[in-house]
Amino acid sequence: MERIKDLSKQWQQMGMACQRLSANLKNYLKTIEKQANPFVLEGIIKEAQKEYHKIKKINETLELSQNFFQQAKGEINRQIEAYRTRLGSILATQLPDIKI
């Protein structure tokens, strides 16, 4: 359960980083149009780069997510098979008693 919470938090942080990077790029374009001070542009680019470096970690998050999905599918399939086996044994014990 904790692992799911961690993955969820990582994806949320990635989403926020993407939004901030997008906002920084839009701000950069607006600032260029206003022909603003180059030091302001430098600050905007530095902020955008920080977000970019956070987003670069997405490969790690993707890999962790893929591993989680594979393990979860395996566990679900085991549970389904156990359920089918249990259902089959119940039917097998009750089938002789069913009169047609």
Backbone as a chain_set.jsonl record, in Angstrom:
{"seq": "MERIKDLSKQWQQMGMACQRLSANLKNYLKTIEKQANPFVLEGIIKEAQKEYHKIKKINETLELSQNFFQQAKGEINRQIEAYRTRLGSILATQLPDIKI", "coords": {"N": [[0.825, -1.191, 0.0], [1.948, 1.19, 0.773], [3.788, 1.529, -1.219], [2.197, 2.074, -3.429], [1.192, 4.547, -2.682], [3.574, 6.023, -2.711], [4.251, 5.918, -5.463], [2.047, 7.244, -6.525], [2.414, 9.759, -5.414], [4.838, 10.455, -6.643], [4.018, 10.636, -9.335], [2.219, 12.72, -9.13], [3.943, 14.795, -8.403], [5.487, 14.887, -10.719], [3.571, 15.76, -12.547], [3.019, 18.315, -11.522], [5.532, 19.476, -11.847], [5.709, 19.485, -14.627], [3.654, 21.289, -15.229], [4.672, 23.615, -14.025], [7.017, 23.953, -15.525], [5.926, 24.412, -18.051], [4.572, 26.813, -17.51], [6.771, 28.44, -16.926], [8.044, 28.506, -19.43], [6.096, 29.791, -20.987], [6.075, 32.234, -19.659], [8.669, 33.045, -20.211], [8.505, 33.456, -22.996], [6.653, 35.588, -23.062], [8.135, 37.487, -21.709], [10.302, 37.856, -23.429], [8.96, 39.021, -25.58], [8.365, 41.457, -24.468], [10.787, 42.54, -24.441], [12.525, 42.409, -22.232], [14.792, 42.785, -19.434], [17.843, 40.983, -19.668], [18.708, 39.593, -17.449], [16.43, 38.932, -16.1], [15.349, 37.123, -17.901], [17.305, 35.162, -17.692], [16.871, 34.247, -15.075], [14.32, 33.141, -15.344], [14.843, 31.05, -17.128], [16.592, 29.509, -15.572], [14.845, 28.623, -13.573], [13.096, 27.133, -15.152], [14.842, 25.138, -16.011], [15.338, 23.79, -13.606], [12.878, 22.553, -13.173], [12.814, 20.973, -15.43], [14.902, 19.166, -14.905], [13.779, 17.783, -12.795], [11.72, 16.524, -14.139], [13.152, 14.87, -15.805], [13.573, 12.627, -14.308], [11.521, 10.995, -14.831], [11.78, 8.577, -16.218], [12.681, 6.757, -14.316], [10.462, 6.718, -12.624], [8.575, 5.729, -14.418], [9.601, 3.151, -14.84], [9.441, 2.058, -12.251], [6.677, 2.134, -11.974], [5.876, 0.375, -14.019], [6.972, -2.044, -13.055], [5.449, -2.282, -10.725], [2.85, -2.564, -11.844], [3.13, -5.008, -13.207], [3.641, -6.779, -11.077], [1.292, -6.421, -9.622], [-0.64, -7.33, -11.455], [0.132, -10.014, -11.607], [-0.401, -10.852, -8.972], [-3.17, -10.407, -8.869], [-4.021, -12.206, -10.845], [-3.28, -14.617, -9.58], [-5.042, -14.525, -7.418], [-7.474, -14.665, -8.783], [-7.303, -17.223, -9.926], [-7.21, -18.758, -7.575], [-9.742, -18.2, -6.592], [-11.339, -19.304, -8.619], [-10.598, -21.977, -8.361], [-11.524, -22.514, -5.78], [-14.263, -22.044, -6.185], [-14.741, -24.026, -8.084], [-14.303, -26.331, -6.53], [-16.369, -26.109, -4.709], [-18.588, -26.326, -6.408], [-18.106, -28.92, -7.348], [-18.533, -30.446, -5.071], [-21.214, -29.978, -4.595], [-22.512, -30.655, -6.931], [-23.186, -33.461, -7.269], [-25.466, -33.555, -5.7], [-27.375, -32.122, -7.025], [-30.365, -32.372, -8.733], [-31.671, -33.104, -11.852]], "CA": [[0.0, 0.0, 0.0], [2.859, 2.331, 0.85], [4.411, 1.645, -2.544], [1.215, 2.742, -4.29], [1.173, 5.95, -2.265], [4.807, 6.643, -3.207], [4.125, 6.101, -6.912], [1.045, 8.287, -6.752], [3.056, 11.032, -5.07], [5.811, 10.756, -7.693], [3.299, 11.078, -10.539], [1.665, 14.042, -8.84], [5.06, 15.732, -8.474], [5.836, 15.025, -12.138], [2.543, 16.602, -13.163], [3.226, 19.698, -11.084], [6.765, 19.957, -12.487], [5.362, 19.772, -16.031], [2.87, 22.529, -15.25], [5.566, 24.743, -13.728], [7.898, 24.143, -16.682], [5.107, 25.046, -19.084], [4.351, 28.204, -17.102], [8.05, 29.151, -17.096], [8.281, 28.731, -20.862], [5.168, 30.847, -21.415], [6.577, 33.472, -19.063], [9.865, 33.394, -20.982], [8.061, 34.033, -24.272], [6.062, 36.907, -22.803], [9.215, 38.384, -21.309], [11.044, 38.177, -24.659], [8.134, 39.957, -26.352], [8.455, 42.765, -23.821], [12.2, 42.915, -24.53], [12.903, 42.666, -20.841], [16.161, 42.648, -18.965], [18.345, 39.618, -19.857], [18.842, 38.928, -16.157], [15.109, 38.36, -15.83], [15.277, 35.934, -18.756], [18.192, 34.154, -17.109], [16.178, 33.69, -13.911], [13.219, 32.298, -15.828], [15.438, 29.837, -17.701], [17.099, 28.694, -14.458], [13.682, 27.969, -12.959], [12.619, 26.126, -16.102], [15.797, 24.029, -15.984], [15.102, 23.029, -12.369], [11.709, 21.701, -13.411], [13.221, 20.004, -16.447], [15.692, 18.119, -14.253], [12.827, 16.955, -12.039], [10.967, 15.725, -15.115], [14.058, 13.852, -16.349], [13.472, 11.443, -13.453], [10.312, 10.267, -15.202], [12.123, 7.21, -16.615], [12.709, 5.955, -13.09], [9.074, 6.573, -12.189], [7.932, 4.821, -15.375], [10.082, 1.796, -14.579], [8.827, 1.623, -10.994], [5.253, 1.912, -12.241], [5.766, -0.851, -14.811], [7.207, -3.159, -12.134], [4.277, -2.398, -9.863], [1.734, -3.105, -12.622], [3.378, -6.424, -13.468], [3.445, -7.512, -9.829], [-0.132, -6.357, -9.277], [-1.347, -8.243, -12.361], [0.451, -11.374, -11.167], [-1.145, -11.125, -7.739], [-4.593, -10.486, -9.218], [-4.223, -13.484, -11.543], [-3.238, -15.678, -8.561], [-6.295, -14.457, -6.665], [-8.541, -15.154, -9.67], [-7.163, -18.683, -10.006], [-7.61, -19.307, -6.276], [-11.198, -18.077, -6.533], [-11.888, -20.312, -9.532], [-10.369, -23.289, -7.749], [-12.463, -22.63, -4.658], [-15.594, -22.163, -6.771], [-14.807, -25.36, -8.692], [-14.442, -27.359, -5.492], [-17.731, -25.982, -4.167], [-19.483, -26.92, -7.41], [-17.865, -30.366, -7.4], [-19.16, -31.095, -3.915], [-22.663, -29.815, -4.651], [-23.032, -31.172, -8.19], [-23.892, -34.74, -7.124], [-26.75, -33.362, -5.019], [-28.303, -31.426, -7.916], [-31.187, -33.291, -9.53], [-32.175, -32.448, -13.053]], "C": [[0.874, 1.262, 0.0], [3.509, 2.6, -0.51], [3.482, 2.373, -3.517], [1.163, 4.229, -3.958], [2.406, 6.687, -2.786], [4.732, 6.91, -4.705], [3.149, 7.221, -7.238], [1.649, 9.669, -6.49], [4.063, 11.43, -6.149], [5.121, 11.271, -8.95], [2.698, 12.461, -10.33], [2.764, 15.104, -8.945], [5.5, 15.956, -9.918], [4.85, 15.948, -12.845], [2.724, 18.067, -12.798], [4.479, 20.286, -11.73], [6.505, 20.303, -13.952], [4.589, 21.081, -16.137], [3.758, 23.746, -14.998], [6.513, 25.018, -14.892], [7.144, 24.849, -17.806], [4.88, 26.521, -18.763], [5.628, 29.028, -17.269], [8.322, 29.46, -18.56], [7.354, 29.814, -21.413], [5.637, 32.207, -20.904], [7.808, 33.962, -19.82], [9.477, 34.06, -22.301], [7.474, 35.429, -24.088], [7.144, 37.932, -22.476], [10.057, 38.786, -22.513], [10.275, 39.212, -25.473], [8.217, 41.372, -25.779], [9.882, 43.327, -23.881], [12.743, 43.306, -23.157], [14.397, 42.459, -20.621], [16.641, 41.197, -19.136], [18.529, 38.861, -18.54], [17.521, 38.297, -15.72], [14.947, 37.074, -16.637], [16.128, 34.799, -18.184], [17.527, 33.471, -15.911], [15.058, 32.751, -14.317], [13.762, 30.981, -16.364], [15.979, 28.931, -16.597], [15.96, 27.939, -13.778], [13.144, 26.858, -13.861], [13.542, 24.909, -16.099], [15.631, 23.171, -14.736], [13.941, 22.058, -12.571], [12.038, 20.612, -14.428], [13.994, 18.851, -15.802], [14.812, 17.225, -13.376], [12.09, 16.009, -12.982], [11.847, 14.626, -15.708], [14.0, 12.553, -15.54], [12.273, 10.577, -13.826], [10.62, 8.827, -15.619], [12.147, 6.273, -15.414], [11.287, 5.694, -12.598], [8.316, 5.635, -13.115], [8.33, 3.374, -15.105], [9.472, 1.24, -13.292], [7.347, 1.312, -11.191], [5.048, 0.617, -13.009], [5.968, -2.084, -13.932], [6.006, -3.377, -11.223], [3.113, -3.029, -10.615], [1.909, -4.594, -12.878], [3.151, -7.256, -12.213], [1.973, -7.54, -9.436], [-0.941, -7.302, -10.155], [-1.11, -9.688, -11.958], [-0.337, -11.755, -9.929], [-2.639, -11.263, -8.022], [-4.89, -11.8, -9.922], [-4.182, -14.657, -10.571], [-4.533, -15.704, -7.756], [-7.462, -14.986, -7.494], [-8.493, -16.671, -9.755], [-7.578, -19.346, -8.703], [-9.128, -19.271, -6.14], [-11.853, -19.129, -7.419], [-11.743, -21.714, -8.951], [-11.355, -23.518, -6.613], [-13.886, -22.815, -5.177], [-15.782, -23.541, -7.398], [-14.983, -26.447, -7.656], [-15.826, -27.301, -4.852], [-18.726, -26.623, -5.125], [-19.331, -28.437, -7.459], [-18.523, -31.085, -6.231], [-20.678, -31.01, -3.985], [-23.284, -30.421, -5.9], [-23.732, -32.52, -8.038], [-25.283, -34.595, -6.48], [-27.793, -32.687, -5.905], [-29.032, -32.452, -8.772], [-31.776, -32.521, -10.698], [-33.488, -33.066, -13.465]], "O": [[0.58, 2.25, -0.673], [3.742, 3.747, -0.891], [3.929, 3.187, -4.325], [1.096, 5.069, -4.855], [2.31, 7.825, -3.243], [5.102, 7.989, -5.168], [3.401, 8.042, -8.12], [1.424, 10.615, -7.243], [4.14, 12.599, -6.529], [5.583, 12.232, -9.564], [2.673, 13.277, -11.251], [2.546, 16.179, -9.505], [5.845, 17.074, -10.301], [5.24, 16.805, -13.637], [2.602, 18.951, -13.646], [4.491, 21.455, -12.117], [7.02, 21.299, -14.458], [4.843, 21.887, -17.032], [3.624, 24.774, -15.661], [6.786, 26.174, -15.214], [7.666, 25.771, -18.432], [4.984, 27.376, -19.643], [5.575, 30.178, -17.704], [8.78, 30.554, -18.892], [7.775, 30.653, -22.21], [5.599, 33.202, -21.628], [7.965, 35.162, -20.043], [10.038, 35.088, -22.68], [7.764, 36.341, -24.863], [7.082, 39.084, -22.904], [10.484, 39.937, -22.61], [10.859, 40.162, -25.993], [8.148, 42.357, -26.515], [10.142, 44.443, -23.431], [13.327, 44.373, -22.965], [15.136, 42.022, -21.503], [15.911, 40.271, -18.782], [18.509, 37.631, -18.521], [17.503, 37.261, -15.056], [14.468, 36.063, -16.122], [15.727, 33.635, -18.192], [17.616, 32.252, -15.759], [14.867, 31.696, -13.712], [13.207, 29.918, -16.087], [15.839, 27.711, -16.678], [16.096, 26.761, -13.448], [12.782, 25.781, -13.387], [13.071, 23.774, -16.175], [15.769, 21.95, -14.804], [14.018, 20.89, -12.187], [11.593, 19.471, -14.297], [13.756, 17.687, -16.126], [15.086, 16.033, -13.237], [11.867, 14.842, -12.66], [11.344, 13.564, -16.076], [14.348, 11.491, -16.055], [12.037, 9.541, -13.205], [9.797, 7.94, -15.395], [11.688, 5.134, -15.494], [10.955, 4.576, -12.204], [7.505, 4.832, -12.656], [7.487, 2.477, -15.139], [9.038, 0.088, -13.252], [6.83, 0.34, -10.639], [4.145, -0.157, -12.691], [5.224, -3.058, -14.048], [5.596, -4.512, -10.979], [2.455, -3.929, -10.093], [0.951, -5.36, -12.778], [2.537, -8.321, -12.276], [1.468, -8.562, -8.972], [-1.829, -7.998, -9.663], [-2.037, -10.499, -11.962], [-0.879, -12.857, -9.847], [-3.297, -12.145, -7.47], [-5.898, -12.445, -9.632], [-4.962, -15.599, -10.713], [-5.058, -16.773, -7.449], [-8.337, -15.675, -6.97], [-9.527, -17.333, -9.666], [-8.23, -20.39, -8.722], [-9.729, -20.215, -5.626], [-12.818, -19.774, -7.008], [-12.658, -22.532, -9.041], [-11.948, -24.591, -6.501], [-14.63, -23.65, -4.664], [-16.841, -24.154, -7.265], [-15.738, -27.394, -7.877], [-16.39, -28.335, -4.493], [-19.605, -27.375, -4.704], [-20.32, -29.157, -7.596], [-19.015, -32.203, -6.382], [-21.362, -31.898, -3.475], [-24.489, -30.675, -5.917], [-24.794, -32.712, -8.631], [-26.162, -35.427, -6.701], [-28.976, -32.683, -5.566], [-28.418, -33.282, -9.442], [-32.309, -31.424, -10.536], [-34.08, -32.651, -14.461]]}, "num_chains": 1, "name": "protein.A"}
